[in-house]
Amino acid sequence: MRDTSTAIAELSELIKEKRPPGVSVSDFLRALFETCASQIGSNPSENEAKKIVLARGILARKQLELAEGGSLSAEEMANALGRTRQGIDYLRREGSLLAWRSTQGKWRYPAWQLTDQGGLLPGIGESLTALNTRSEWEAVIFFLSPRESLDGKRPLDLLRIGRIQDAIAAAERHGGHGAY
């Protein structure tokens, strides 16, 4: 089975080539996945089951990449924050900014880390520190997932309304034992 990065790169090309105008990437991916799953049937072989799991993972990752305004390159993030690209890289390495590597090996920064005015959303760095994970995808999932302990809100929602300490506390709980 091909590795995930290769599959994601191939899927990105497929999306560019085949997505009908006016259909969102998420809707297109969901329809593509459902079509593939229906062709495999209800009793997949082990190899087919692995392909289904991989496809679900790719779909989930693509949805995370596109969530809340998508992502920015290091240069775009630098422009938004009035810094250099090297300054953005420094903030990422020190844990003040969240980023993931694209299939091309470039860093991508979630746009939702920015305020409407273009500054860095207060509490992002502190929440990342409290989360204490090396997995950028775990951090993305943390910020974008509703939590019962937050009355169904997402940590990102709390940061946006200024409830920084509540978001940091959720990150500490999550980092400690993964409690939702």
LOMARBA-374417 format. One record per residue: residue number from 1; y, x, z of N, C-alpha, C, CB in turn. Coordinates in pm, 1 decimal, always signed. Each point is the difference from the previous one (the first is absolute). Glycine has a CB too. Layout:
BEGIN
ATOM   pos        nc2        nc1        nc3       cac2       cac1       cac3        cc2        cc1        cc3       cbc2       cbc1       cbc3
ATOM   NUM          Y          X          Z          Y          X          Z          Y          X          Z          Y          X          Z
...
This chain:
BEGIN
ATOM   pos        nc2        nc1        nc3       cac2       cac1       cac3        cc2        cc1        cc3       cbc2       cbc1       cbc3
ATOM     1     -118.8      +85.2       +0.0     +118.8      -85.2       +0.0     +124.0      +88.8       +0.0     -123.5     -185.2     +123.0
ATOM     2     +220.7     +149.4     -205.1     +123.8      +76.4       -7.1      +76.1       -8.0     +131.1      +11.1      -42.0     -245.7
ATOM     3      +73.6     +142.1     +267.2      +78.2       -3.4     +123.2     +112.4     -102.9      -10.9      -54.8     +242.1      +42.0
ATOM     4     +108.1     -277.2      +72.0      +99.8     -106.7       +8.3     +125.7      +32.8      -79.0      -89.5      -59.1     +223.6
ATOM     5     +136.2     +184.2     -218.3     +122.9      +37.0      -71.6      -14.8      -20.7     -150.1      +51.7     +166.6     +179.0
ATOM     6     -167.8     -127.8     -232.9      -24.3      -19.8     -143.0       -1.4     -148.7      -32.7     -131.7     +214.5      -10.0
ATOM     7      +64.8     -292.4      +93.0       -7.3     -144.4      -23.4     +138.3      -63.6       +7.0     -231.7       -2.6      +94.9
ATOM     8     +313.9      +45.6       -1.0     +135.0      -55.1      +12.5      +83.4      +38.0     -121.8      -15.4      +12.1     +251.5
ATOM     9       +4.2     +111.8     -298.1      +74.2      +41.9     -119.1      -42.0      -82.9     -121.3      +19.7     +233.1      +93.7
ATOM    10     -150.3     -255.8     -109.3      -48.6      -80.9     -111.1      +48.1     -144.4      +11.6     -200.7     +148.7      -17.5
ATOM    11     +200.8     -201.5     +139.3      +46.7     -136.3      +21.9     +148.8      -11.7      -32.2     -175.6      -31.5     +177.0
ATOM    12     +253.6     +131.9     -140.2     +143.4       -2.2      -30.9      +23.0       -5.6     -150.6      +46.8     +129.1     +210.1
ATOM    13     -124.7      -54.0     -285.4      +11.4       -2.8     -146.2      -40.9     -137.2      -54.7      -46.5     +248.2       -8.6
ATOM    14      -60.8     -303.9      +63.4      -45.5     -132.0      -42.3     +107.4     -105.0      +25.3     -236.6      +67.0      +47.4
ATOM    15     +302.5      -58.4      +66.6     +106.5      -94.8      +33.5     +112.5       +9.9     -103.0      -58.0      +16.9     +246.1
ATOM    16      +98.9     +106.5     -278.2     +108.6      +19.2      -97.5      -36.6      -59.1     -135.9      +69.3     +208.9     +120.7
ATOM    17     -194.7     -190.7     -161.4      -43.0      -43.6     -132.7      -26.1     -150.3       -8.6      -98.4     +224.8      -31.2
ATOM    18      +40.4     -284.7     +133.8      -56.1     -134.6      -11.8      +74.3     -110.5      +73.4     -211.6     +112.8      -25.3
ATOM    19     +301.9      -78.4     +118.0      +64.5     -105.2      +79.0      +92.2      -83.2      -87.8      -13.3     +143.9     +205.3
ATOM    20       -7.8     -274.7     -207.4      +86.5      -87.1      -80.8     +142.2       -4.6      +56.8     -201.0     -138.0      -63.5
ATOM    21     +299.4     +122.1      -23.1     +139.0      -11.0      +47.5      +13.2     -118.5      +95.5      +85.2     +102.6     -215.3
ATOM    22       -9.2      -83.3     +321.1      +25.4     -107.7      +94.7     -105.8      -14.7     +107.7     +118.0     -112.9     -180.8
ATOM    23     -226.7     +190.7     +174.9     -105.3       -5.6     +101.8      +19.8     +119.4      +92.9     -164.2     -118.2     -157.9
ATOM    24     +172.4      +92.5     +287.9      +20.5     +109.3      +94.5     -122.4      +91.4       +1.9     +151.1     -146.4     +139.6
ATOM    25     -129.4     +269.9      -99.0     -110.3      +95.9       +8.6     -104.7      -50.4      +97.5     +155.6     +189.5      -54.5
ATOM    26     -112.3     -243.4     +168.6      -95.5      -51.0      +99.4      -84.7     -112.6      -57.1     +158.5      +63.6     +182.0
ATOM    27      -96.0     -158.8     -251.0      -75.4     -110.6      -60.0      -95.5      +50.2     -106.8     +190.7     -153.8      +46.9
ATOM    28     -145.7     +249.6     -127.4      -85.7      +56.0     -103.8     -120.9      +69.7      +61.6     +199.8      +28.2     -149.2
ATOM    29     -176.1      +52.3     +253.9     -110.6      +70.7      +65.5      -98.5      -97.4      +63.1     +152.2     +193.3      +43.3
ATOM    30     -100.2     -295.3      +20.9      -86.9      -98.6      +63.6      -87.9      -69.2     -105.2     +172.2      -35.3     +182.6
ATOM    31     -112.7       -3.8     -294.7      -75.8      -65.1     -106.6     -102.5      +96.1      -60.1     +197.4     -147.8      -49.3
ATOM    32     -158.9     +272.8      +32.5      -91.9     +100.3      -53.6     -119.5      +19.0      +93.2     +192.2     +114.9     -114.4
ATOM    33     -162.8     -103.6     +243.4     -107.5      +16.7      +97.6      -92.4     -121.8       +0.4     +150.6     +144.9     +140.1
ATOM    34      -94.6     -264.4     -138.6      -81.6     -122.0       +1.7      -87.2      -10.7     -124.7     +176.7     -112.9     +136.2
ATOM    35     -121.3     +152.9     -250.6      -78.2       -2.3     -124.4     -118.2      +96.2       +9.3     +207.3      -59.5     -130.4
ATOM    36     -179.8     +180.6     +178.4     -107.9      +98.9      +13.5     -105.8      -47.8      +98.6     +162.3     +183.5      -53.3
ATOM    37     -119.8     -235.8     +166.2      -94.3      -46.4     +101.8      -84.6     -115.7      -52.4     +159.5      +73.0     +179.2
ATOM    38      -99.4     -163.3     -257.2      -76.0     -114.2      -52.2     -101.9      +44.1     -104.2     +196.6     -147.9      +43.6
ATOM    39     -165.6     +253.4     -117.0      -94.2      +50.7      -98.8     -119.2      +68.0      +65.7     +188.7      +28.7     -159.4
ATOM    40     -166.6      +28.9     +275.3     -109.4      +67.1      +71.1      -94.0     -102.8      +62.0     +149.5     +196.9      +47.2
ATOM    41      -95.1     -309.0       -2.1      -83.2     -105.5      +56.8       -7.2       +5.7     +150.7     -130.7       +2.1     -207.1
ATOM    42      +45.2      -88.3     +263.4       -6.1      -14.1     +145.6     -102.6      +91.8      +64.6      +71.4     -234.1      -28.6
ATOM    43     -152.4     +302.8      -49.6     -101.4      +88.2      +56.4      +12.2     +138.4      -65.5     -155.5     -197.7      +44.9
ATOM    44     +262.1     +271.6      -12.0      +22.6     +127.8      -66.8     -100.0     +107.2      +44.8     +242.1      -59.6      -18.3
ATOM    45     -267.6     +154.0      -70.9      -81.0     +116.1      +36.3      +82.9      +87.7      +93.8     -128.9       -7.4     -221.4
ATOM    46      +66.4     +107.8     +277.9      +72.5      +88.9      +90.7     +115.4      +68.3      -73.8     -211.0      +37.4     +134.4
ATOM    47     +186.6       +6.5     -256.6     +104.3      +65.9      -78.7     +113.7      -96.7      -32.1     -172.6     +153.8      -97.5
ATOM    48     +137.8     -276.9      +62.4     +102.9     -100.8      -27.8      +78.4      -33.9     +126.2     -141.8      -93.4     -184.5
ATOM    49      +73.5      +86.5     +297.8      +67.7      -28.0     +127.0      +99.2     +111.3      +33.4     -202.3     -127.0      +80.8
ATOM    50     +164.0     +252.0     -107.4      +92.2     +111.7      +23.4     +122.8      -12.5      -89.2     -193.2     +147.3      +64.2
ATOM    51     +172.1     -190.0     -188.5     +112.6      -18.0      -91.4      +92.8     -110.9      +49.0     -143.2      +79.2     -190.4
ATOM    52      +86.2     -185.1     +245.2      +81.4     -109.6      +53.7      +85.0      +49.8     +116.5     -174.6     -167.6      -71.1
ATOM    53     +112.3     +243.9     +161.0      +72.7      +52.9     +115.6     +111.6      +93.4      -46.8     -208.1      -18.9     +142.9
ATOM    54     +178.1     +105.5     -239.6     +101.3      +90.3      -53.0     +114.4      -79.3      -63.9     -176.8     +175.8      -38.6
ATOM    55     +142.7     -277.4      -38.2     +103.2      -81.8      -64.9      +87.3      -70.0     +103.4     -151.6      -33.9     -196.7
ATOM    56      +91.0      -17.3     +302.7      +79.2      -64.1     +106.4      +94.1      +99.9      +64.9     -186.2     -162.0      +41.8
ATOM    57     +136.2     +283.9      -19.1      +84.0     +103.9      +59.6     +117.1      +37.3      -89.8     -200.1      +86.1     +119.7
ATOM    58     +172.1      -75.6     -248.9     +105.8      +32.3      -95.7     +102.8     -112.0       -4.4     -161.6     +136.3     -135.9
ATOM    59     +116.3     -259.4     +135.7      +90.6     -115.0       -0.2      +86.5       +0.7     +126.3     -166.4     -133.3     -136.4
ATOM    60     +103.0     +156.6     +251.6      +75.0       +2.2     +126.1     +104.0     +111.4       -1.1     -199.6      -93.5     +120.5
ATOM    61     +161.6     +212.5     -168.2      +95.2     +110.9       -3.7     +116.3      -33.1      -92.8     -185.8     +162.9      +47.4
ATOM    62     +156.4     -219.0     -163.6     +106.7      -33.3      -95.1      +94.1     -104.5      +61.3     -154.2      +51.7     -195.2
ATOM    63      +99.7     -148.1     +266.9      +84.7     -101.1      +64.3      +89.3      +65.3     +105.6     -176.2     -176.8      -41.4
ATOM    64     +122.8     +272.6     +116.5      +80.9      +71.1      +98.9     +110.1      +81.5      -67.6     -198.7      +10.2     +153.2
ATOM    65     +165.2      +52.9     -264.7      +98.9      +79.5      -72.6     +115.8      -86.7      -51.0     -182.5     +159.1      -66.1
ATOM    66     +152.0     -281.6      +27.9     +100.8      -88.8      -59.4      +73.7      -86.0     +103.0     -139.4       -4.0     -205.0
ATOM    67      +89.4       -0.2     +327.8      +55.9      -88.9     +102.8     +145.3      +33.1      +31.6     -228.3      -24.7      +95.7
ATOM    68     +303.4      -79.6      -67.1     +135.9      +12.8      +53.1      +89.6      +90.5      -83.7      -95.1      -38.1     +223.9
ATOM    69      +86.7      +25.9     -354.4      +89.6      +76.0      -86.8      -60.2     +124.9      -60.6     +179.9      -87.1     +136.0
ATOM    70     -307.8     +111.2     -113.1      -65.0     +114.7      -62.1      +35.1     +130.7      +67.6       +1.5     -123.3     -212.6
ATOM    71       +5.3     +227.8     +132.2      +24.0     +132.6      +56.0     +101.6      +76.7      -83.4     -232.4       +2.1      +92.6
ATOM    72     +280.9     +104.6      -32.2      +99.6      +85.4      -63.2      -54.6     +142.0      -10.5     +187.8     -144.1      +89.9
ATOM    73     -141.7     +216.3     -190.5      -32.3     +142.9       -9.5      +79.7      +74.6     +107.0      -48.0      -18.0     -250.7
ATOM    74      +16.6     +144.1     +269.7      +75.2      +81.9      +95.9     +147.6       +7.0      -41.2     -208.2     +136.1      +50.6
ATOM    75     +232.1     -125.3     -180.6     +138.1       +6.6      -48.9      +75.0     -130.8      +26.2      -73.3     +162.7     -176.4
ATOM    76       +6.3     -274.4     +152.0      +62.7     -130.0      +24.4      +27.9      -21.7     +148.3     -116.6      -90.6     -201.4
ATOM    77      +22.0     +131.9     +286.0      +20.9      -12.3     +144.8     +114.3      +90.8      +43.9     -244.1      -55.8      +33.9
ATOM    78     +249.9     +175.2      -90.1     +109.3      +91.7      +32.3     +134.9      -61.4      -35.7     -153.2     +194.8      -37.9
ATOM    79     +161.4     -255.1      -79.0     +125.4      -65.6      -40.8      +35.2     -114.4      +93.9      -46.1      +62.0     -238.0
ATOM    80      -53.6     -141.1     +275.8      +25.0     -114.8      +88.3      +50.0      +44.6     +137.1     -177.5     -128.0     -121.0
ATOM    81     +128.5     +241.8     +168.3      +36.8      +46.4     +134.0     +110.0     +106.3       -2.2     -232.1      -51.0      +72.7
ATOM    82     +279.9      +86.6     -192.1     +105.7     +100.3       -8.4      -46.0     +137.5      +42.5     +162.6     -178.8      +41.3
ATOM    83     -285.0     +212.7      -75.3      -57.7     +130.3      +35.3      -53.8      +67.1     -124.6      -58.4      -82.3     +230.5
ATOM    84      +10.6     +204.0     -211.5      -67.4      +69.0     -109.3     -147.7      -37.7       +0.4     +165.5     +191.6      +11.4
ATOM    85     -234.5     -163.2     -121.0     -143.9      -23.6       -5.8      -71.3      +83.7     +106.7      +16.3      -50.4     -247.7
ATOM    86      +33.1     +172.5     +269.3      -59.4      +85.5     +102.8      +20.8      -59.3     +139.0      +39.0     +200.6     -145.7
ATOM    87      +76.4     -263.1     +166.1      +25.8      -66.5     +128.1      -94.3     -116.3      +22.7     +238.0      +67.5      -16.1
ATOM    88     -268.9     -139.7      -90.2      -95.3     -111.5       +9.4     -139.2      +52.9      +30.8     +137.5     -135.4     -161.8
ATOM    89     -176.4     +244.1      +95.3     -130.4      +61.4      +27.3       -8.8      +43.1     +146.5      -14.9      +78.3     -239.8
ATOM    90     +124.6      -23.4     +291.6       +2.9      +41.4     +141.1      -20.1     -121.1      +91.6     +154.2     +192.1      -58.2
ATOM    91      -83.2     -301.8      +31.2      -14.8     -120.4      +82.3     -143.3      -53.6       -4.7     +241.5      -55.1      -41.9
ATOM    92     -303.5      +62.0      -76.3     -139.4      -44.4      -12.7      -91.8      +89.7      +82.3      +47.6      -89.8     -230.6
ATOM    93      -31.0     +220.7     +216.5      -87.6      +93.5      +72.8      +16.4      -12.0     +150.9      +12.2     +155.5     -194.0
ATOM    94     +107.9     -182.4     +240.7      +21.7      -11.3     +144.9      -38.0     -138.0      +54.8     +183.9     +167.2      -22.2
ATOM    95     -218.3     -259.9      -67.6      -46.6     -131.1      +44.1     +108.3     -105.0      +16.2     -178.8     +119.5     +111.5
ATOM    96     +295.5      -97.1     -171.9     +107.7      -98.5       +8.9       +2.0      -96.6     -117.0     +130.2     +166.5     +125.7
ATOM    97     -203.3     -134.2     -231.7       -9.5      -83.9     -119.2     -146.2      -13.4      -38.1     +229.2      +72.6      -79.8
ATOM    98     -264.6     -188.4      +33.4     -136.4      -25.2      -44.6       -7.7      +18.1     -150.8      -38.9     -160.0     +191.4
ATOM    99      -67.7     +222.1     -238.0      -22.5      +17.7     -143.5     -149.7       +9.5      -25.2     +223.3     +117.5      -28.6
ATOM   100     -261.5     -143.4      -96.3     -138.2      +21.9      -42.1       +2.9      +77.8     -130.5      -80.6     -213.1     +114.1
ATOM   101      -30.1     +276.6     -144.1      -11.6      +71.8     -127.8      -49.2      -96.2     -107.0      -47.3     +218.3     +119.4
ATOM   102     +114.4     -215.8     -233.3      -42.5      -81.8     -113.4     -121.1      +65.9      -65.3     +237.1      -84.3      -37.7
ATOM   103     -295.5      +15.7      -59.3     -114.0      +58.2      -70.8      +41.9     +123.0      -80.3     -105.9     -227.2      -12.5
ATOM   104     +235.7     +242.9      -12.3      +50.1     +118.7      -68.9      +35.7     +112.0      +97.7      +86.1     -148.0     -181.7
ATOM   105     -109.8     +125.4     +311.1      +27.3     +101.9     +100.2     +143.8       +4.9      +49.2     -179.7     +126.6     -103.6
ATOM   106     +261.1     -221.9      +63.6     +141.0       -5.3      +41.9      +13.0      -87.7     +124.3      +77.5      +32.9     -239.4
ATOM   107      +17.9       +1.5     +324.1      +25.0      -81.3     +118.7      +77.4     -124.8      -39.3       -0.1     +205.3     +146.5
ATOM   108      -43.2     -319.3      -92.8      +67.5     -128.7      -18.8      +38.7      -52.0     +138.3     -130.8      -51.6     -215.0
ATOM   109     +251.6       -0.9     +226.2      +55.7      -46.8     +127.0      +18.4     -150.5       -5.3     +116.0     +220.5      +36.5
ATOM   110     -176.9     -295.3      +56.7      +18.6     -145.0       -1.4     +148.2      -36.8       +8.9     -225.6      -28.0     +106.8
ATOM   111     +267.4      -59.8     -196.4     +140.0      -43.6       -2.3      +36.4      -76.7     +126.7       -9.7      -10.6     -249.9
ATOM   112      -89.2      -51.4     +314.8      +29.4      -80.9     +117.4      +46.9      +82.0     +119.6     -167.9     -160.7      -81.5
ATOM   113     +166.4     +292.7      +71.9      +52.0      +86.2     +106.8     +152.7       +3.4       +1.8     -207.0     +138.1      -17.6
ATOM   114     +266.4     -194.0      -86.5     +145.8       +1.9      -12.1      +59.5     -132.8      +44.3      -17.7     +163.9     -188.7
ATOM   115     +137.5     -156.6     +241.6      +74.3     -122.6      +30.5      +60.0      -53.3     -129.1      +51.5      +79.0     +235.9
ATOM   116       +4.5     -198.7     -229.9      +66.3      -57.3     -117.4     +118.8      +85.6      -43.9      -72.1     -228.8      +73.7
ATOM   117     +129.4     +303.8      +19.7     +114.3      +86.3      -31.6      -44.7     +137.2      -50.3     +133.7     -120.6     +173.4
ATOM   118     -264.5     +147.7     -173.0      -50.8     +125.0      -53.6      -30.3     +107.9     +102.3     +125.9      -55.6     -198.1
ATOM   119      -99.5      +31.0     +324.7      -33.2      +97.9     +102.5     -144.4      -14.2      +44.6     +237.5       -0.2      +74.5
ATOM   120     -282.9      +94.4       +3.9     -135.5       -5.3      +53.3       -8.0     -106.9     +108.9      -34.7     +245.2      -53.3
ATOM   121      -66.3     -328.9      +45.7      -19.3     -107.7      +96.0      -22.5      +59.4     +139.3      -97.0     -149.5     -180.9
ATOM   122     +182.1     +115.1     +278.1      -16.6      +54.6     +134.8     -138.2      -32.3      +57.0     +247.1      -22.2      +35.8
ATOM   123     -307.1     +122.3      +25.6     -129.3      -17.1      +65.2     -119.2      +44.9      -82.6     +101.5     -186.4     +118.8
ATOM   124      -82.1     +215.8     -247.3     -112.8      +44.0      -84.2      -61.0     +128.0      +56.7     +107.2     -105.0     -203.6
ATOM   125      -26.0     +206.4     +222.8      -50.5     +128.8      +48.4      -64.8      -10.3     +136.4     +176.4     +111.0     -131.1
ATOM   126     -112.0     -184.9     +220.9      -54.8      -14.5     +134.8     -133.1      -74.6       -3.8     +232.9       +0.9      +95.0
ATOM   127     -242.3     -101.0     -181.1     -125.7      -74.5      -13.1     -109.8      +88.7      -58.9     +130.1     -213.7      -29.4
ATOM   128      -94.4     +295.2      -69.8      -98.4      +91.7      -57.8      -49.8     +100.1     +103.6     +109.9      -25.9     -223.1
ATOM   129      -18.2      +76.1     +305.0      -39.5      +93.5     +106.6      -95.8      -68.1      +97.6     +220.6     +121.0      -21.9
ATOM   130     -187.6     -242.6      +62.2      -84.3      -73.4      +95.0     -134.2      -36.5      -62.0     +205.7      -90.1     +110.1
ATOM   131     -207.9      +64.5     -239.2     -123.4      -36.5      -68.9      -98.2     +116.4       +1.2     +127.7     -159.7     -145.7
ATOM   132      -74.4     +280.8     +131.3      -80.3     +121.0      +13.6     -123.0       -0.4      -91.4      +79.4      +16.9     +235.5
ATOM   133      -55.5      -29.2     -365.5     -109.1       +4.9      -96.0      +35.4      +96.2     -112.2      -65.9     -236.5      +56.1
ATOM   134      -34.0     +297.5     -114.3      +19.8      +85.4     -117.2      -19.1      -79.6     -128.8      -77.8     +199.0     +132.2
ATOM   135      +33.5     -322.5     -120.4      -27.3      -82.6     -116.9     +123.3      -80.7      -37.9     -242.3      -12.7      +64.1
ATOM   136     +299.2      +44.6     -179.3     +116.8      -76.6      -43.8      -36.2     -144.8      -26.7      +97.0     +206.9      -98.5
ATOM   137     -219.3     -233.9      +54.3      -39.6     -138.4      -28.5      -17.4      -78.9     +128.5     -112.5      +75.6     -210.0
ATOM   138      +64.1      -11.7     +315.3       -8.4      -69.4     +128.4     +140.1      -40.1      +46.6     -209.4     +129.5      +59.9
ATOM   139     +306.0      -40.2      -79.3     +137.8      -30.9      +39.6      +57.9     -113.7      -84.8      +30.6     +239.0      +72.2
ATOM   140      -55.0     -235.8     -202.6      +49.1     -107.3      -87.1      -59.0     -133.4      +44.1      +23.6     +161.9     -192.4
ATOM   141     -154.7     -162.7     +214.5      -68.0     -122.8      +44.3      +57.4      -46.2     +133.7     -210.8      +69.2     -121.5
ATOM   142     +235.1      +23.9     +212.6      +57.3      -35.4     +129.8     +132.1      -74.1      -16.9     -111.4     +199.5     +102.3
ATOM   143     +204.0     -143.8     -178.8     +132.4      -60.6      -14.3       -3.2     -134.6      -70.9      +94.2     +227.9       -3.8
ATOM   144     -188.0     -246.3      -88.2       -0.7     -120.2      -84.2      -95.3     -109.4      +46.4      +60.2     +147.2     -185.7
ATOM   145     -133.7     -124.8     +294.2      -99.3      -98.7      +44.6      +50.5      -83.5     +116.9     -179.6     +153.3      -77.3
ATOM   146     +170.0     -286.0      +64.9      +33.2      -86.1     +114.2      -95.3      +29.4     +115.7      +88.1     -179.9     -155.5
ATOM   147      -35.6     +169.6     +277.4      -80.3      +31.4     +117.7       +8.6     -115.6     +100.1      +38.9     +248.6      -34.9
ATOM   148     -151.9     -282.5      +87.3       -2.9     -106.0     +102.0      +85.8      +37.4     +119.2     -229.7      -65.0      -73.3
ATOM   149     +226.2     +192.5     +112.1      +76.1      +44.1     +117.1     +151.7       -9.1      -22.2     -189.9     +152.5      +57.5
ATOM   150     +230.3     -173.5     -183.0     +142.8      -13.8      -32.6      +31.3     -140.9      -49.0      +10.2     +244.1      -57.7
ATOM   151      -89.2     -340.0     +103.0      +16.7     -140.5      -38.1       -3.5      -18.8     -151.7     +134.9      -35.2     +207.4
ATOM   152     -224.2     +108.6     -271.9      -18.0      -13.1     -143.8      +99.3      +77.1      -84.7      -92.0     -218.4      +48.2
ATOM   153     +183.9     +288.7      +16.4      +97.2      +80.2      -74.7      -60.9     +136.3      -34.6     +192.3     -118.3     +116.6
ATOM   154     -130.4     +183.3     -212.7      -38.9     +135.8      -36.6      +93.3      +98.2      +71.1      -88.5      -77.8     -226.5
ATOM   155      +42.2     +198.6     +255.5      +91.0      +99.3      +57.7     +124.3      +20.6      -85.8     -196.3     +112.0     +103.9
ATOM   156     +182.3     -117.0     -235.1     +116.3      +11.8      -88.1     +101.2     -111.2      +27.5     -145.1     +107.4     -174.7
ATOM   157      +97.4     -229.5     +196.1      +89.9     -111.8      +30.8      +78.4      +27.0     +128.0     -158.1     -158.0     -114.3
ATOM   158      +89.8     +213.8     +215.4      +67.4      +30.5     +126.3     +110.5     +103.5      -19.9     -211.7      -53.0     +123.5
ATOM   159     +181.7     +157.3     -201.0     +102.9     +101.0      -25.3     +120.2      -60.8      -70.8     -177.3     +175.8      -12.5
ATOM   160     +152.0     -264.4      -79.7     +109.4      -61.7      -76.5      +91.5      -86.6      +85.8     -148.2       +2.8     -198.0
ATOM   161      +93.4      -59.2     +305.9      +83.9      -83.9      +87.0      +46.1      +75.2     +125.1     -122.6     -201.3      -84.1
ATOM   162      +99.6     +333.4      +84.0      +50.6      +82.5     +109.0      -88.5       +9.0     +122.7     +218.4      -59.5      -82.0
ATOM   163     -339.5       +8.7      +75.5      -92.3       +8.0     +114.3      -82.0     +129.1       -9.4      -12.6     -254.1      +13.9
ATOM   164      +84.8     +365.1      -10.0      -59.4     +131.9      -21.3     -102.1      +34.0     +107.8     +210.7      +72.4     -111.5
ATOM   165     -177.3      -97.0     +236.7      -92.3      +34.9     +109.0     -130.1      -78.9       -9.5     +196.2      +53.5     +145.4
ATOM   166     -190.1     -177.8     -190.8     -122.0      -79.5      -17.2      -87.6      +57.1     -111.1     +122.9     -203.2      +80.2
ATOM   167      -60.3     +248.7     -187.7      -75.4      +61.4     -109.8      -62.7     +131.3      +45.5     +154.0     -107.4     -167.8
ATOM   168      -80.1     +186.3     +242.7      -53.0     +127.1      +50.6     -115.9      -26.4      +95.7     +227.2     +108.1      -24.6
ATOM   169     -214.5     -207.5     +110.6     -109.0      -34.0      +92.4     -124.9      -42.6      -76.9     +168.7      -69.9     +173.3
ATOM   170     -151.2       -5.8     -281.6     -115.1      -39.8      -83.0      -63.6     +122.4      -63.4     +106.6     -222.9      -46.2
ATOM   171      -25.3     +318.1       +3.8      -52.5     +123.0      -58.5      -78.1      +79.9     +103.5     +191.9       +5.0     -161.0
ATOM   172     -140.2       +0.0     +284.0      -72.3      +69.7     +106.8     -134.2      -65.1      +27.1     +217.2      +67.9     +100.7
ATOM   173     -219.8     -201.7      -96.0     -126.7      -70.6      +21.7      -96.2      +26.8     -114.4     +119.9     -177.9     +129.2
ATOM   174      -69.4     +170.9     -250.1      -84.1      +21.8     -118.1      -53.1     +143.7       -1.5     +132.8     -173.2     -128.5
ATOM   175      -42.8     +268.0     +152.4      -39.8     +140.7       +0.6      -97.1      +32.3     +111.0     +217.9      +55.5      -98.6
ATOM   176     -209.2     -130.0     +206.7      -88.5      +24.8     +113.5     -141.8      -46.9      -23.3     +195.9      -19.4     +145.0
ATOM   177     -210.3      -99.0     -204.0     -135.4      -51.3      -19.9      -11.1     -102.0     -111.9      -38.2      +41.1     +238.4
ATOM   178     +141.1      -52.4     -319.7       -8.0      -89.1     -115.7      +12.4     -147.3      +31.5     -139.4     +169.4     -100.8
ATOM   179     +196.0     -203.7     +216.7      +12.9     -140.8      +37.1     +101.0      -69.2      -90.5      -59.0      +55.2     +238.1
ATOM   180      +28.0     -177.1     -276.7      +90.6      -77.9      -82.3      +63.8     -107.2      +84.8     -136.6      +45.5     -205.0
